Amino acid sequence: MSLTRCKYRSGHGFTLIELLVVIAIIAVLISLLLPAVQSAREAARRAQCTNNLKQLGLALANYESAVGAYPASYETRNTQDLKLWGTWGSWSPQTHLLGYFEQVPVLNTVNFSLHSHCCGGCGDNDSCLANTTAFTTRVASFLCPSSPLPATTYFSKSAPGNSYFASVGSSMHWVQSSGSSSPNGLFNSGESGGQPIGIRDISDGTSNTIAFGEWRIGDQDNNKLSIQDVISHGPGDPPGIKCDGWGDPKLNMPLGAPGFLQWINTCAGLAPASARQTGDASWEMNMSYLGQAWNQGMFGWTLGNTLLPPNSPYPNCRMCSWDGDWDCPGIYGMSSFHPGGANVAFADGSVRFLKSSTANQTVWALGSRGQGEVLSSDSY
């Protein structure tokens, strides 16, 4: 018997150089694909953000149709002596709209006759207990998925957050006064028997008037300067403009533009120092809880303005030098995590993307409801 001798050919593996080349090619492909994946994810988040604003815009239109006016921030009482409070503790326009975009269960937990917020030593802690369920509820329609959730607690629960402010217009104040001294947008504090605002008052047209804008929820870090922070100890009144009861008509743009433009540069100069404060008093200089919740009808919580384009290099800034809540004239403007601008909802229910390069004059015109500005279709 003859034996056949088998010969085996040894296999040839990858050399180290070939392996490194393959790894490099894979890395290049991943680097090319990753931005596309991230872009697709941001597009999806931006679409959801747009849809949220669309719901708010339609809810607002339905509310106006049913009630005959847009919601404002209304006076409330405490539970001790039934004292009527105006600018502080009022319920936000967003709260009044809950029933118009399938949030009736949340709306049913709200007691509108009591304060929307608590104040230690104000004798109204019962207001907190009565409304805690309401104002600690996280409402998805108030949250842009591109923005991180608030990294803090609100009355011992996770802060609900609010990505969309109701616009008082191109105005530094939010309290309704008289005549031209009232905020020129759709929303304000409806205290002291102020006149309600309806479609009849939007002579600039509902398609040319911003109802809701987008802002970044605060990062809750008082020691770090962020685009959404508000400088608490601002430079005082802008040149030629008096806070004086929030009644100076030059708090509205463009009437007070010269003083305002000078003032924002002063704010920018103060901004870096506001983030270098430490300890318990750091919040007094750098207020970082913008959009923490949706319940209180006040600047920084649920009300904002259209004084600057989205993601402006100028910081949010208060006129007041005292410490407290956000009930003070100033800038509480548009910002977002979307590249190039932010979404805004108009009074007709439409949602558009407002570019960061939009001129101040255009932003002012879009914010005001009846100042007669004429805008071209390509101005923003």
Beta strands, then each sheet from edge to edge (+ up, - down):
strand 1: 76-77
strand 2: 84-85
strand 3: 153-154
strand 4: 157-158
strand 5: 164-167
strand 6: 210-214
strand 7: 230-231
strand 8: 286-287
strand 9: 303-304
strand 10: 316-318
strand 11: 330-331
strand 12: 341-346
strand 13: 351-355
sheet 1: 1+ 2-
sheet 2: 3+ 4-
sheet 3: 9+ 5+ 6- 12+ 13-
sheet 4: 8+ 7- 10- 11+
end
